[in-house]
Amino acid sequence: MRPLPEDTYFQILAPGDYRKMWNVIRYGLLQSVPPTAGGGLDSLRKVLVQLLTGKAQVWLLYKKKAERMQLMLLTYQDQDPLTGAKFLIIYAVYGYSAVTNEEWFAVSDRLERFAKQEKCGRIIAFTAAKRITELAKSTGFADQYHLIAKELGDG
């Protein structure tokens, strides 16, 4: 497993930390949730409930001495309804500040280890950021599927 640079940490927040970190998390989510999320405050409340009940996780990459947040990931585990295959979803990725290749490689290693511990057969990620896609591809992710979405309004 690749190490993180000195004074850089990547960890899952404990459920008790979500309330005190909610403004930072909410901002990252508003900037990065996939089109499947819907939108608005009601969607954010539902995400918070999933976090508080342990059904989803927020991972933070940060510099401790500088007290600077670099990256937020929101993940959850799911199963394919037809085959039962289990996977880890990276539902949202938001960069508060620049992330180096070295840091991304270490983050990717830790996510892969977590997914394997949870018996997931793959990691699937949503992102509209080209830089995240390129970093992910450099760590073994394949850009082989594309999510297409059409907004339908209040129909």
N, C-alpha and C positions, 0 to 999 in steps of 0.2 A: 504494500500500500504506500502510495506517495505521501510524504509529509507536507503539512502546511508550513508556510513561512513562519518564522518566529513571531510571536505575539498575535497570530491570526488564529481564530477559532471558528469551528463549524459545528453547530449542535442543534438538536431538536429542542424547542422550547417545551417546558413542562406545562400542563394545562393551567396551573395557577399563574403562569407568567403572561398568558394571553390578554388578560384584562389590562395589566399595566403597560403592555406593549401594543395595545390595540390600535392606537393612532398611527404608529409606524407600519404595522401590518396592513391596516385598512388602506393606507396610501399605496403601498405596493400592490395590493390586490386590485384596487381601482385602475391601476396602470397596466395590469397584466392578465386579468382573468380571460379565459378563452370565450369564444362566442356562445358556447353551450351554457354559460352562466346566467344568461338573462341580463339582469342589471338592477341597479337601484339599491336602496337601503335594505329592503326586504331580503335580497339575495345575500348581502353582507351579513345580516343577522343569521341567516341560515348557515353560512360558512362558520361564523363564530360558534354556533351550537355544535357543529361537527367537530370543531377544534376542542371545545370544552368537554365533549363526551369522548374524546380520544379517537374518533373515527377519521380524523385528518391530522396532519402534523405541519407545523411551520419549522423550517430549518433556517438558521441565520448564520451568515459568514460575517465576521466582524473583526476589527482591530481593537484589541482591548485597551492599550495605552492611549491611543488616539480617540477612543470611544466613538469609532466610526463604523457604521453599518455599511456593508458592501453589497450583500446579496440576500434575497429572501426567496425561499422555495416553499410552496405549499404542496404537500403530497397526500395521497390516500391510496389504499389498496382496494382492488376490485377484482371481480371475476367475470369472465366472458359468460353471458347468460346461456349461450348455446353449447359451449364446450367445457365450461368449468375452469378454464385456464386462469390462473391467478397472476396478477401483474401489479406493479407499482406505477401509479400515475403521478407525474410531475404536472400538477394542475396549473400552477402559476409560477413564473420566474420573474423577479424584478431586481435590477441592479441599481442600488442607491449610489454607488460609485464604481469606478473601474475595477474589474476583476482580471488578474493576470492569468495567462495560460496555466502556470504552475498551480495557482489556487484552484482553477476550474478542474484540473486533473485530480487534485486531492479531493475536491467535493464529489466528483464523479465516482472515485474509488469508494468513498464512504457511503454514497447512495447505493452503489452496487452491492456492497457488503450488507447493508440494511435489507435490501430487497431479497438477497439470498437467505438471510436469517429468517425472513418472513415467508420463505418458500415461494417467492414470486419467480416466474419463469422469464419475465422481461420487464423492462422499464419503458414506459411510454410517456412522452412529454408534449405539452402544448406550448408553443411560443410563436410569436410573430417577429421576433428579433433575429435578424440575420446573423449577428455576432454570436448569439447563443446557439443557433443552429450550427454554425461553423465550429464552435468549441465542442459541442456535443459530438459532431461527426468525427472530430479528432480524437475522441475517447471511445470510439466504437459504435456510436449510434448511427443508424442508417436513416437517411432522409428519403424513405421510400413510399410514404403515403402522404396525402394532402387532405386536410380538412377544408371543405368548402361550405360556406354558410350563406344563406339569404335571409335578410331581415324581413319579417312579415308584418311588423307593426302590431297594432292592437286587434287585428283581424276580427 
